[in-house]
Amino acid sequence: MSSLTPDPKKRSYLLPPGCKDLIDVLNGPPSKLSLGVGVKINGKITAPEVRMIDEAGRQIGIMRIADALQLAKSKGLDLVEIAPTAKPPVCRLIDYGKFQHEMSKQKKKKQK
């Protein structure tokens, strides 16, 4: 026989229409964007100026996109937009292929 107290994770059937949407709003925005689909890389970045972060995580400063792309190319790294809604957008120098490989390995490890 089931218990009289419902499971809080399965309460959606008890809520009137529209409340589930309200709960989603109250829970806040979705978790941080992972650097995956929808991320702008190198020439896809359209902002005229960006705030730069180097491969070690230190802030370089605000620079024009052409200078940022030239810096990334000279270091053999990719320029990745990590905070597109900031003013100016924040970009980071990383090896994007290596980053994607490590993220896929972490994802597979979590699934096990």
N, C-alpha and C positions, 0 to 999 in steps of 0.2 A: 504494500500500500504506500502511496506517496505521502510526503509530509504536507502539512497544512501551509507552511510558509513557502511561497514561490521562490524560485531561483532568481536573484536580481539580474542575472545576465539574460534571462528569458522573459523579462517583464514587458517587452514591447507589445505583446498581445493584449495586455491590460490597459494600454494607453489609448485615449481617444485619438481620432485622426488629427494629424498636424503636430502632435506632441513629440513624435520621434524627431521631426525636423527641429523643433525647439531644443531638444536635448543635444542634438548635434551642434547647434549654435552655442549652447552653454558649455559644451566640452571644449570649445576653443578651436583654433585652426588646426589643420592636420599637422602631423609631425614634420620636422625639417625636411626640406627637399634634398633628396639624395642626388648626387651628381650623375644623372642618367639621362633619360629621354627629356627633351625640351631644354637642355643646357646649351648655351651658345658658346662656340669654340672658335678661336682665331678670327678669321675674316667674317664670321656671322655676327659678331658683336657690332651693334649699330650706334652706340653712344659715342659722342665726340671726345669725351674725356672719361677716364676711369681711375678709380683708386686701386693702386697696385699692391699686391702682397707677393713676396718672393717665395721660392721653393722651401725656405726654412721657416716661413710663417711670419717674417718680419715685414712691417709696413714700409713700402718704398715711398709712397706719396701719390699725389694726383698727377697724371700725365695724359698727354694726347694719345688717342688710340693708335695712331701711326707709330709713335715712339714705343708704346707698349708692345706692339706686334714685332717691331724691330728688335727689342730687348729679348722677347721670347725666342725669336728665330736665332739670335746670336748665342743664346744659351742652349739651344736645341730642345726647348720645351714648348708646351702649348699654353696659350692664354685662354683661361676658362672663366666665364662669368659666374660667380658664386652667389652674388646678391644683386639680382637685376632691379629690384625696387628701390635700392638705396640711391641717394643723390650725392655724388655720382655713383654709378654702379661699381661694385667691388669685383675685381678680377684677380686671379691667382695664377702663378706660373707653376704648372705641374706637367708631368709626363702622363697624358690622358690615357694612352693605351695601357700603361702599367697600372694606373689607378683603376680602370675598368676591370682588368684581370683580377686585381686584389679584391674588389668589391664582389665580383662573381664568386670567388673562392669563399668569401665570408658568407654570402647568401646560401651557398650550397652547404656550408658547415652548419648554419642555423637550421636548415631544413632537416638535417639528420637527427 
